[in-house]
Amino acid sequence: MEQTIDQVIDGLMRPVADAVSSFIFFAVPLGDAELPLIVLWLIAGGVFFTIYLRFVNVRGFGHAIKLVSGKYADPDHPGEISQFQALTTAVSGTVGIGNIAGVAVAISIGGPGATFWLIVAGFLGMSTKLAECTLGQRYRRLDADSTVSGGPMYYLERGLAERRWPRLGRALGMFYAASMVIGCLGIGNMFQSNQAAAIFVQVTGGEASIFAEHIWVVGLIMAALVGVVIIGGIRSIAQTTSRLVPAMALLYVVSALVIILMNAGELPSAFAAIWNGAFAPEGVAGGAIGVMILGFRRAVFSNEAGLGSAAIAHSTAKTNYPASEGYVALLEPFIDTVVICTMTALVIIVTVYEPGMAGNVSGIELTTRAFASTISWSPIPLSIAAMLFAFSTMIAWSYYGLKAFTYLVGDNRAADIGFKLFFLSFVVLGSSVQLGALVDLSDALVFVVAIPNLLGLYLLAPVIKQEVNLYESHIRS
């Protein structure tokens, strides 16, 4: 029987992907549920830094808003982009198809109670984001031409060298960068282009669409659009995301609020279901423990707190105080998880959710059905938002992958152009092939970076606290 290219690739990569995924997502039984250790590792980081930094995710929220508004901005500070642009770039990397499809899967399996734990995990992730983005600023590299390079690979190498572990720091930095180069091709590229292309075909007529048999054309168009943005580097990406992210987030949130308000009568029972489901001793997905795990897992997979990816973008912001950018970064999990993911969950709960519906429809189908149940044409703005989410994720992750690549091979024009062309080719490939082992492997490698990243955060925790205290003293004075 003749095999397609993607079947051959899948057959070759499947043993490697399964082995890496089994290691990364190894789970321990917990009652009737299973807890992936990587999720536990990420949750532990959020809990530790929330307590260690004295609930900075709560007490620092108001100041973060002031920073983003530009109240303390100084164009003469070192860096490439504004703090607002750094935030929108990082948010564009986290707000993707998973905010629409992934949340729906969590609700369909774990019930409304998963929403409560998703929100809790979002708040904990705010502290982790502050920690890693503070270090991203502290140990960034400023070149003579004013360009900036930063992120976990730099603070692992430079920070641990300061702590007299230069070999460990260099090894962890190299491992992080190599994993990010491969990992960016999955979660931040092929998965996004694949889902965006599928949505585009569905909106233009489904199987009757002229693009159904030529879906690679959609991928080629997306690659061209992504290429136009990323060719100009972080400044071009930041200028695009500073306009795109507020617009797409507003489009989605307003659309969701309209559906929720039109079903306002269901809100009391929805909130009751969320609260009761979060602590139910028995029920779906192994009871309360299983629901908690589902909520935490969706949150940490969505906002990427603990993966260190956002620190790559935030290291480019203009500021004299590293912790000021950490304050800005804590807004990301709030926007991504507490606001957008919760909007998705509420739309589903007040419209079409029924116990035992898991497995009947896919995530994106369930969310589409929830919107269409109230307004028949509402899947159109939902589809537009979903495609914008995918596009914004690709342009942000292209920068993350580029900085990881140039850390490994050196920062030069050939490496810059070569990686961008390589990344764009995977946009086309992802749109037109069946996602299999290659994406599974890259997704696993994205989450394996949480191991060295959080290890580095723990070892450099005194530096983080020092920077936070220094900045807070500056604010008080």
SULDARA-V947060 format. One record per pair of residues at least 24 apart in sequence whose ideal C-beta (glycine too) atoms are under 7 Angstrom apart, sorted by sequence separation. I is the first residue (numbers start at 1). J is the second residue. D is the distance in Angstrom with one decimal. If there is no record, write none. Layout:
i=I j=J d=D
i=I j=J d=D
//
This chain:
i=135 j=159 d=6.3
i=152 j=176 d=5.0
i=153 j=177 d=4.5
i=347 j=371 d=6.5
i=398 j=423 d=4.9
i=193 j=219 d=5.8
i=196 j=222 d=6.5
i=305 j=333 d=5.4
i=193 j=222 d=5.6
i=303 j=332 d=6.3
i=303 j=333 d=4.0
i=303 j=336 d=4.5
i=394 j=427 d=6.4
i=302 j=336 d=5.8
i=303 j=337 d=4.7
i=302 j=337 d=5.7
i=299 j=337 d=5.0
i=302 j=341 d=5.9
i=78 j=142 d=5.8
i=57 j=123 d=5.7
i=80 j=146 d=6.8
i=80 j=147 d=6.6
i=80 j=148 d=5.3
i=57 j=126 d=3.7
i=79 j=148 d=6.1
i=57 j=127 d=4.7
i=56 j=127 d=6.0
i=284 j=355 d=6.9
i=50 j=124 d=5.6
i=53 j=127 d=5.9
i=56 j=130 d=5.9
i=46 j=121 d=6.9
i=270 j=346 d=6.4
i=273 j=349 d=6.4
i=47 j=124 d=6.0
i=50 j=127 d=4.2
i=53 j=130 d=6.9
i=43 j=121 d=6.8
i=46 j=124 d=3.0
i=49 j=127 d=4.0
i=46 j=125 d=5.3
i=49 j=128 d=5.4
i=270 j=349 d=4.5
i=270 j=350 d=5.0
i=43 j=124 d=6.8
i=46 j=127 d=5.9
i=46 j=128 d=5.0
i=49 j=131 d=4.8
i=234 j=316 d=5.3
i=45 j=128 d=5.0
i=267 j=350 d=6.4
i=313 j=396 d=6.8
i=266 j=350 d=4.0
i=249 j=335 d=6.9
i=253 j=339 d=6.7
i=260 j=346 d=5.3
i=313 j=399 d=6.8
i=253 j=340 d=6.8
i=256 j=343 d=3.9
i=260 j=347 d=6.1
i=263 j=350 d=4.2
i=312 j=399 d=6.9
i=252 j=340 d=6.5
i=256 j=344 d=6.9
i=259 j=347 d=5.0
i=263 j=351 d=6.0
i=312 j=400 d=5.0
i=253 j=343 d=5.7
i=260 j=350 d=6.0
i=249 j=340 d=6.7
i=256 j=347 d=5.1
i=309 j=400 d=5.2
i=312 j=403 d=5.1
i=259 j=351 d=6.8
i=93 j=188 d=6.8
i=97 j=192 d=6.2
i=96 j=192 d=5.8
i=97 j=195 d=4.5
i=263 j=374 d=6.3
i=259 j=371 d=5.9
i=262 j=374 d=5.2
i=259 j=374 d=4.9
i=259 j=375 d=6.9
i=259 j=378 d=6.7
i=255 j=378 d=6.4
i=255 j=381 d=5.0
i=255 j=382 d=6.3
i=251 j=381 d=6.1
i=255 j=385 d=6.9
i=251 j=384 d=6.9
i=252 j=385 d=4.2
i=251 j=385 d=5.1
i=248 j=385 d=5.7
i=307 j=446 d=6.7
i=248 j=388 d=4.0
i=248 j=389 d=6.4
i=308 j=449 d=6.4
i=307 j=449 d=5.7
i=307 j=450 d=5.3
i=244 j=388 d=6.6
i=248 j=392 d=6.7
i=306 j=450 d=4.9
i=323 j=467 d=4.4
i=308 j=453 d=4.0
i=322 j=467 d=4.9
i=323 j=468 d=4.7
i=307 j=453 d=6.4
i=245 j=392 d=6.3
i=306 j=453 d=6.5
i=323 j=470 d=6.9
i=324 j=471 d=5.7
i=89 j=237 d=5.8
i=244 j=392 d=5.6
i=306 j=454 d=5.5
i=323 j=471 d=3.7
i=89 j=238 d=5.2
i=92 j=241 d=4.4
i=321 j=471 d=4.6
i=241 j=392 d=6.2
i=89 j=241 d=4.7
i=92 j=244 d=6.9
i=81 j=234 d=6.2
i=85 j=238 d=3.7
i=88 j=241 d=4.2
i=92 j=245 d=5.2
i=321 j=474 d=6.3
i=80 j=234 d=5.6
i=81 j=235 d=6.2
i=88 j=242 d=4.8
i=91 j=245 d=5.3
i=95 j=249 d=6.8
i=80 j=235 d=6.0
i=240 j=395 d=6.6
i=241 j=396 d=7.0
i=85 j=241 d=7.0
i=152 j=308 d=3.6
i=81 j=238 d=4.1
i=85 j=242 d=4.8
i=88 j=245 d=4.1
i=151 j=308 d=6.4
i=84 j=242 d=6.4
i=112 j=270 d=6.7
i=116 j=274 d=5.3
i=237 j=395 d=5.4
i=115 j=274 d=4.8
i=116 j=275 d=6.6
i=152 j=311 d=6.0
i=237 j=396 d=6.9
i=151 j=311 d=5.0
i=112 j=273 d=4.0
i=113 j=274 d=6.2
i=117 j=278 d=6.2
i=150 j=311 d=6.6
i=151 j=312 d=3.6
i=112 j=274 d=4.6
i=116 j=278 d=3.7
i=150 j=312 d=6.3
i=237 j=399 d=5.7
i=113 j=277 d=2.5
i=151 j=315 d=6.0
i=112 j=277 d=4.6
i=113 j=278 d=3.9
i=150 j=315 d=2.4
i=226 j=391 d=7.0
i=230 j=395 d=5.7
i=234 j=399 d=6.0
i=111 j=277 d=4.6
i=150 j=316 d=6.8
i=225 j=391 d=6.7
i=229 j=395 d=5.0
i=113 j=280 d=6.3
i=148 j=315 d=6.0
i=148 j=316 d=4.5
i=226 j=394 d=5.2
i=230 j=398 d=4.7
i=195 j=364 d=6.9
i=222 j=391 d=7.0
i=226 j=395 d=5.7
i=230 j=399 d=6.9
i=111 j=283 d=6.5
i=226 j=398 d=6.7
i=111 j=284 d=4.8
i=110 j=284 d=6.0
i=117 j=291 d=6.6
i=121 j=295 d=6.3
i=125 j=299 d=6.5
i=109 j=284 d=6.8
i=110 j=285 d=4.5
i=117 j=292 d=4.6
i=121 j=296 d=4.5
i=125 j=300 d=6.7
i=136 j=311 d=3.1
i=140 j=315 d=4.1
i=109 j=285 d=5.5
i=129 j=305 d=5.0
i=132 j=308 d=5.1
i=135 j=311 d=6.7
i=136 j=312 d=6.9
i=114 j=291 d=5.2
i=118 j=295 d=4.1
i=122 j=299 d=5.3
i=128 j=305 d=4.2
i=133 j=310 d=6.0
i=137 j=314 d=6.6
i=203 j=380 d=6.9
i=113 j=291 d=4.2
i=117 j=295 d=2.7
i=121 j=299 d=3.4
i=125 j=303 d=5.0
i=128 j=306 d=5.0
i=133 j=311 d=4.9
i=136 j=314 d=5.3
i=137 j=315 d=5.7
i=116 j=295 d=6.5
i=117 j=296 d=5.5
i=121 j=300 d=6.1
i=132 j=311 d=4.6
i=136 j=315 d=3.9
i=110 j=290 d=6.6
i=111 j=291 d=6.3
i=114 j=294 d=4.5
i=115 j=295 d=6.8
i=118 j=298 d=5.5
i=125 j=305 d=3.1
i=203 j=383 d=4.8
i=110 j=291 d=4.5
i=114 j=295 d=4.1
i=118 j=299 d=4.7
i=122 j=303 d=6.3
i=129 j=310 d=6.1
i=133 j=314 d=4.1
i=137 j=319 d=6.6
i=110 j=294 d=3.6
i=114 j=298 d=6.9
i=138 j=322 d=4.2
i=199 j=383 d=5.1
i=109 j=294 d=6.1
i=110 j=295 d=6.7
i=137 j=322 d=3.6
i=199 j=386 d=5.3
i=200 j=387 d=6.4
i=106 j=294 d=4.9
i=134 j=322 d=4.9
i=137 j=325 d=4.6
i=199 j=387 d=5.9
i=106 j=295 d=6.6
i=134 j=323 d=4.9
i=231 j=420 d=6.8
i=230 j=420 d=5.8
i=134 j=325 d=6.8
i=196 j=387 d=4.8
i=106 j=298 d=4.2
i=133 j=325 d=5.4
i=134 j=326 d=3.4
i=133 j=326 d=4.9
i=196 j=390 d=3.8
i=103 j=298 d=6.0
i=131 j=326 d=6.9
i=195 j=390 d=6.1
i=196 j=391 d=6.9
i=102 j=298 d=5.6
i=130 j=326 d=3.9
i=133 j=329 d=3.6
i=130 j=327 d=6.5
i=193 j=390 d=6.8
i=227 j=424 d=5.2
i=192 j=390 d=4.0
i=226 j=424 d=6.3
i=102 j=301 d=6.6
i=130 j=329 d=5.7
i=102 j=302 d=6.2
i=129 j=329 d=4.4
i=130 j=330 d=4.5
i=129 j=330 d=5.4
i=192 j=393 d=4.9
i=193 j=394 d=6.7
i=223 j=424 d=4.5
i=226 j=427 d=5.9
i=192 j=394 d=5.2
i=98 j=301 d=6.6
i=99 j=302 d=6.1
i=129 j=332 d=5.5
i=98 j=302 d=5.2
i=126 j=330 d=4.1
i=129 j=333 d=5.9
i=223 j=427 d=4.1
i=188 j=393 d=5.7
i=189 j=394 d=5.9
i=222 j=427 d=5.5
i=223 j=428 d=5.0
i=188 j=394 d=6.4
i=126 j=333 d=4.8
i=94 j=302 d=6.6
i=125 j=333 d=3.8
i=126 j=334 d=6.1
i=189 j=397 d=6.2
i=219 j=427 d=6.0
i=220 j=428 d=5.5
i=94 j=303 d=5.3
i=188 j=397 d=2.5
i=219 j=428 d=4.0
i=222 j=431 d=6.5
i=94 j=304 d=5.3
i=122 j=333 d=4.7
i=219 j=430 d=6.9
i=122 j=334 d=6.5
i=125 j=337 d=6.8
i=188 j=400 d=6.8
i=216 j=428 d=6.2
i=219 j=431 d=2.9
i=184 j=397 d=4.8
i=218 j=431 d=5.6
i=219 j=432 d=5.4
i=122 j=337 d=3.2
i=123 j=338 d=6.8
i=216 j=431 d=6.5
i=93 j=309 d=6.2
i=121 j=337 d=6.9
i=122 j=338 d=4.3
i=184 j=400 d=5.6
i=215 j=431 d=5.9
i=216 j=432 d=4.1
i=93 j=310 d=6.8
i=184 j=401 d=3.4
i=215 j=432 d=5.1
i=118 j=337 d=6.3
i=119 j=338 d=5.6
i=90 j=310 d=4.1
i=93 j=313 d=7.0
i=180 j=400 d=6.3
i=181 j=401 d=5.6
i=180 j=401 d=6.4
i=90 j=313 d=4.4
i=118 j=341 d=5.8
i=119 j=342 d=6.1
i=181 j=404 d=4.9
i=89 j=313 d=4.4
i=90 j=314 d=6.0
i=180 j=404 d=3.9
i=181 j=405 d=5.1
i=86 j=313 d=5.5
i=115 j=342 d=6.4
i=118 j=345 d=6.9
i=177 j=404 d=4.1
i=86 j=314 d=4.9
i=86 j=316 d=6.2
i=115 j=345 d=4.2
i=177 j=407 d=4.6
i=178 j=408 d=6.5
i=86 j=317 d=3.8
i=177 j=408 d=5.1
i=83 j=317 d=4.8
i=174 j=408 d=6.9
i=189 j=423 d=6.4
i=193 j=427 d=4.7
i=197 j=431 d=3.9
i=81 j=316 d=5.4
i=82 j=317 d=6.8
i=83 j=318 d=7.0
i=80 j=316 d=4.5
i=81 j=317 d=6.1
i=82 j=318 d=6.1
i=83 j=319 d=6.4
i=190 j=426 d=5.7
i=194 j=430 d=4.8
i=79 j=316 d=5.8
i=81 j=318 d=6.9
i=99 j=336 d=6.8
i=112 j=349 d=5.0
i=189 j=426 d=5.0
i=193 j=430 d=4.1
i=194 j=431 d=5.8
i=79 j=317 d=5.1
i=94 j=332 d=6.1
i=103 j=341 d=4.9
i=107 j=345 d=5.6
i=189 j=427 d=6.0
i=193 j=431 d=4.4
i=79 j=318 d=3.4
i=86 j=325 d=6.8
i=90 j=329 d=6.8
i=190 j=429 d=6.7
i=191 j=430 d=6.9
i=78 j=318 d=6.6
i=79 j=319 d=6.4
i=104 j=344 d=6.7
i=190 j=430 d=2.9
i=77 j=318 d=4.2
i=87 j=328 d=5.4
i=91 j=332 d=5.6
i=95 j=336 d=5.4
i=99 j=340 d=5.0
i=103 j=344 d=4.3
i=107 j=348 d=5.2
i=112 j=353 d=6.7
i=185 j=426 d=5.0
i=189 j=430 d=6.0
i=194 j=435 d=5.4
i=77 j=319 d=5.3
i=83 j=325 d=6.4
i=86 j=328 d=6.7
i=90 j=332 d=5.6
i=94 j=336 d=4.6
i=99 j=341 d=5.6
i=103 j=345 d=5.5
i=107 j=349 d=6.8
i=75 j=318 d=6.7
i=77 j=320 d=5.2
i=87 j=331 d=6.3
i=91 j=335 d=5.7
i=100 j=344 d=5.9
i=104 j=348 d=5.9
i=111 j=355 d=6.7
i=191 j=435 d=6.4
i=83 j=328 d=4.9
i=87 j=332 d=7.0
i=91 j=336 d=6.5
i=95 j=340 d=6.1
i=99 j=344 d=6.3
i=190 j=435 d=6.3
i=107 j=353 d=6.4
i=191 j=439 d=5.8
i=108 j=357 d=5.3
i=109 j=358 d=4.5
i=190 j=439 d=5.3
i=108 j=358 d=4.6
i=153 j=404 d=6.5
i=33 j=285 d=6.2
i=151 j=403 d=5.8
i=33 j=286 d=3.2
i=43 j=296 d=5.5
i=186 j=439 d=4.4
i=32 j=286 d=3.4
i=39 j=293 d=6.9
i=149 j=403 d=6.0
i=153 j=407 d=4.7
i=31 j=286 d=5.4
i=32 j=287 d=6.4
i=187 j=442 d=6.8
i=31 j=287 d=6.5
i=33 j=289 d=5.2
i=186 j=442 d=2.8
i=187 j=443 d=5.2
i=33 j=290 d=3.3
i=39 j=296 d=5.9
i=43 j=300 d=7.0
i=67 j=324 d=6.1
i=185 j=442 d=4.9
i=186 j=443 d=4.6
i=31 j=289 d=4.9
i=32 j=290 d=6.3
i=35 j=293 d=5.4
i=39 j=297 d=5.0
i=42 j=300 d=4.4
i=105 j=363 d=4.3
i=108 j=366 d=6.0
i=30 j=289 d=5.4
i=46 j=305 d=6.4
i=104 j=363 d=4.0
i=183 j=442 d=5.0
i=187 j=446 d=5.0
i=33 j=293 d=5.4
i=67 j=327 d=5.7
i=68 j=328 d=5.9
i=182 j=442 d=5.5
i=186 j=446 d=6.7
i=36 j=297 d=6.8
i=39 j=300 d=6.0
i=45 j=306 d=4.9
i=67 j=328 d=5.2
i=102 j=363 d=6.1
i=101 j=363 d=3.2
i=104 j=366 d=4.1
i=149 j=411 d=6.6
i=183 j=445 d=3.9
i=42 j=305 d=7.0
i=64 j=327 d=4.5
i=68 j=331 d=6.6
i=101 j=364 d=4.3
i=104 j=367 d=4.7
i=182 j=445 d=5.1
i=183 j=446 d=3.6
i=42 j=306 d=4.2
i=63 j=327 d=5.8
i=64 j=328 d=5.8
i=100 j=364 d=6.1
i=64 j=330 d=5.7
i=101 j=367 d=6.7
i=179 j=445 d=4.5
i=183 j=449 d=6.9
i=60 j=327 d=5.3
i=64 j=331 d=5.2
i=100 j=367 d=5.0
i=179 j=448 d=5.4
i=180 j=449 d=5.9
i=60 j=330 d=6.3
i=179 j=449 d=4.9
i=57 j=330 d=5.6
i=176 j=449 d=5.2
i=176 j=452 d=5.2
i=175 j=452 d=5.7
i=176 j=453 d=6.5
i=172 j=452 d=4.1
i=172 j=456 d=6.2
i=100 j=386 d=5.5
i=97 j=386 d=6.2
i=99 j=389 d=6.6
i=97 j=389 d=6.0
i=96 j=389 d=5.0
i=97 j=390 d=5.6
i=95 j=389 d=5.5
i=96 j=390 d=6.1
i=156 j=452 d=6.4
i=160 j=456 d=6.7
i=163 j=459 d=6.3
i=95 j=392 d=6.8
i=96 j=393 d=3.9
i=159 j=456 d=6.6
i=160 j=459 d=6.4
i=92 j=392 d=3.6
i=93 j=393 d=5.9
i=156 j=456 d=4.6
i=92 j=393 d=6.5
i=152 j=453 d=4.8
i=155 j=456 d=6.6
i=159 j=460 d=4.7
i=92 j=395 d=6.7
i=93 j=396 d=3.3
i=92 j=396 d=4.5
i=93 j=397 d=5.7
i=152 j=456 d=6.6
i=159 j=463 d=6.5
i=155 j=460 d=6.9
i=89 j=396 d=5.7
i=93 j=400 d=6.8
i=132 j=453 d=6.8
i=132 j=457 d=6.1
i=135 j=460 d=6.0
i=138 j=463 d=6.7
i=131 j=457 d=5.3
i=135 j=463 d=7.0
i=135 j=464 d=6.3
i=138 j=467 d=6.0
i=134 j=464 d=5.4
i=131 j=464 d=5.0
i=134 j=467 d=5.2
i=134 j=468 d=6.8
i=42 j=450 d=5.7
i=38 j=447 d=5.4
i=41 j=450 d=6.1
i=45 j=454 d=4.7
i=52 j=461 d=6.3
i=41 j=451 d=6.9
i=38 j=450 d=6.2
i=45 j=457 d=6.6
i=53 j=465 d=6.7
i=56 j=468 d=6.8
i=41 j=454 d=6.2
i=52 j=465 d=6.8
i=53 j=468 d=6.0
i=21 j=440 d=5.7
i=17 j=437 d=4.0
i=24 j=444 d=4.5
i=20 j=441 d=5.8
i=14 j=437 d=4.1
i=17 j=440 d=4.2
i=21 j=444 d=4.5
i=24 j=447 d=5.4
i=13 j=437 d=3.7
i=17 j=441 d=3.9
i=20 j=444 d=4.6
i=24 j=448 d=5.2
i=13 j=438 d=5.2
i=16 j=441 d=6.1
i=20 j=445 d=6.8
i=10 j=436 d=3.6
i=6 j=433 d=3.8
i=10 j=437 d=4.8
i=17 j=444 d=7.0
i=6 j=434 d=5.0
i=13 j=441 d=6.0
i=9 j=438 d=5.9
i=6 j=436 d=6.6
//
